[in-house]
Amino acid sequence: MAEKTDLLSAGAIAKELGISPAQVTKAIKNLNIQPTTKKGACSYYSRDAVQTIQKSIKK
């Protein structure tokens, strides 16, 4: 993605949180988080979604 935004893909969220992409995908499905935007087959999520995912994964 050429432009810099606050939107992140599931893979980028995983990298930022230091967890596996599968954990992020599972959390997104379990929490029923809807993407902020979609570009083709890729879904992008806001910083709020990242915080929600991080809270749900904390042990």
C-alpha positions as CSV (number, residue, x, y, z in Angstrom):
1,M,0.0,0.0,0.0
2,A,1.6,3.2,-1.1
3,E,-0.2,5.7,1.1
4,K,0.3,5.7,4.8
5,T,-2.9,5.3,6.8
6,D,-4.0,3.9,10.2
7,L,-5.6,0.9,8.5
8,L,-3.9,-2.4,8.9
9,S,-4.4,-5.9,7.4
10,A,-4.7,-8.9,9.6
11,G,-1.1,-9.8,8.8
12,A,0.1,-6.4,9.8
13,I,-1.9,-6.5,13.0
14,A,-0.3,-9.9,13.8
15,K,3.2,-8.5,13.1
16,E,2.5,-5.4,15.3
17,L,1.2,-7.5,18.2
18,G,3.8,-10.2,17.8
19,I,1.3,-13.1,17.4
20,S,0.4,-15.4,14.5
21,P,-1.9,-14.3,11.7
22,A,-4.1,-17.3,12.6
23,Q,-4.7,-15.9,16.1
24,V,-5.6,-12.5,14.6
25,T,-8.0,-14.1,12.1
26,K,-9.6,-16.2,14.9
27,A,-10.0,-13.1,17.2
28,I,-11.6,-11.1,14.3
29,K,-14.1,-13.9,13.7
30,N,-14.9,-14.5,17.4
31,L,-15.4,-10.8,18.1
32,N,-17.3,-10.3,14.8
33,I,-15.1,-7.3,13.9
34,Q,-16.0,-5.8,10.5
35,P,-13.3,-4.3,8.3
36,T,-13.1,-0.6,8.0
37,T,-12.5,-0.9,4.3
38,K,-11.8,-3.6,1.7
39,K,-9.5,-3.4,-1.3
40,G,-10.0,-6.4,-3.5
41,A,-9.8,-9.5,-1.3
42,C,-7.9,-7.7,1.5
43,S,-9.7,-6.3,4.6
44,Y,-8.2,-3.4,6.5
45,Y,-9.0,-2.7,10.1
46,S,-8.8,0.5,12.2
47,R,-6.6,1.1,15.3
48,D,-9.6,0.6,17.5
49,A,-9.9,-3.0,16.1
50,V,-6.3,-3.6,16.9
51,Q,-6.8,-2.6,20.5
52,T,-9.9,-4.8,20.8
53,I,-8.0,-7.8,19.3
54,Q,-5.0,-7.1,21.7
55,K,-7.3,-7.1,24.7
56,S,-9.0,-10.3,23.7
57,I,-5.7,-12.1,23.2
58,K,-4.1,-11.1,26.5
59,K,-3.8,-14.0,28.9
